[in-house]
Amino acid sequence: MFPEHRDLITQLKTTDRHFMRLFDQHNALDQKIKNMEASASPAKHEEIETLKKEKLSLKDQIYTVLKKTAAA
């Protein structure tokens, strides 16, 4: 995720608690989605889509923090 900001991500994960929480939540959701998709039943499709939307929202928040920090 955001390879052009790899160094900044590493820095923020150790210095910014909010960023670290967002990053960890995103990764946890990503793993949960992968696990659900591997054994998905049709009934779980809506739940997976909801989780994907939540993950995208977290990614947007992460990108916002990266842009603000890189511009500073």
C-alpha positions as CSV (number, residue, x, y, z in Angstrom):
1,M,0.0,0.0,0.0
2,F,1.4,3.4,-1.1
3,P,5.0,2.2,-2.0
4,E,6.0,5.7,-2.8
5,H,5.4,6.6,0.9
6,R,7.2,3.5,2.3
7,D,9.7,5.5,4.4
8,L,7.0,7.9,5.7
9,I,4.8,5.0,6.6
10,T,7.6,3.4,8.6
11,Q,8.2,6.7,10.4
12,L,4.6,7.3,11.2
13,K,4.0,3.8,12.5
14,T,6.5,4.6,15.2
15,T,5.7,8.2,15.9
16,D,2.0,8.7,15.3
17,R,-0.4,6.6,17.4
18,H,-3.4,7.6,15.3
19,F,-1.7,6.5,12.1
20,M,-0.5,3.3,13.7
21,R,-4.1,2.5,14.8
22,L,-5.4,3.2,11.3
23,F,-2.7,1.1,9.7
24,D,-3.2,-1.8,12.1
25,Q,-7.0,-1.7,11.6
26,H,-6.6,-1.7,7.8
27,N,-4.2,-4.7,7.9
28,A,-6.5,-6.6,10.3
29,L,-9.5,-6.0,8.0
30,D,-7.5,-7.1,5.0
31,Q,-6.6,-10.4,6.6
32,K,-10.2,-10.9,7.8
33,I,-11.5,-10.3,4.2
34,K,-9.0,-12.7,2.7
35,N,-9.9,-15.4,5.2
36,M,-13.6,-14.9,4.6
37,E,-13.2,-14.9,0.8
38,A,-11.2,-18.2,1.0
39,S,-14.2,-19.9,2.7
40,A,-17.0,-17.6,1.6
41,S,-20.5,-18.8,1.4
42,P,-23.0,-16.7,-0.6
43,A,-24.6,-15.5,2.6
44,K,-21.3,-13.8,3.6
45,H,-21.0,-11.8,0.4
46,E,-22.7,-8.7,1.8
47,E,-20.7,-8.9,5.0
48,I,-17.5,-9.1,2.9
49,E,-18.6,-6.1,0.8
50,T,-19.3,-4.1,4.0
51,L,-15.8,-4.9,5.3
52,K,-14.2,-3.9,2.0
53,K,-15.9,-0.5,2.2
54,E,-14.6,-0.1,5.8
55,K,-11.1,-1.0,4.6
56,L,-11.3,1.5,1.8
57,S,-12.4,4.2,4.2
58,L,-9.3,3.4,6.4
59,K,-7.1,3.5,3.3
60,D,-8.5,7.0,2.5
61,Q,-7.8,8.1,6.0
62,I,-4.2,6.7,5.9
63,Y,-3.6,8.5,2.6
64,T,-4.9,11.8,4.0
65,V,-2.4,11.6,6.9
66,L,0.4,10.7,4.5
67,K,-0.4,13.7,2.2
68,K,-0.6,16.1,5.2
69,T,2.7,14.8,6.6
70,A,4.5,14.8,3.3
71,A,3.4,18.4,2.6
72,A,4.6,19.7,6.0
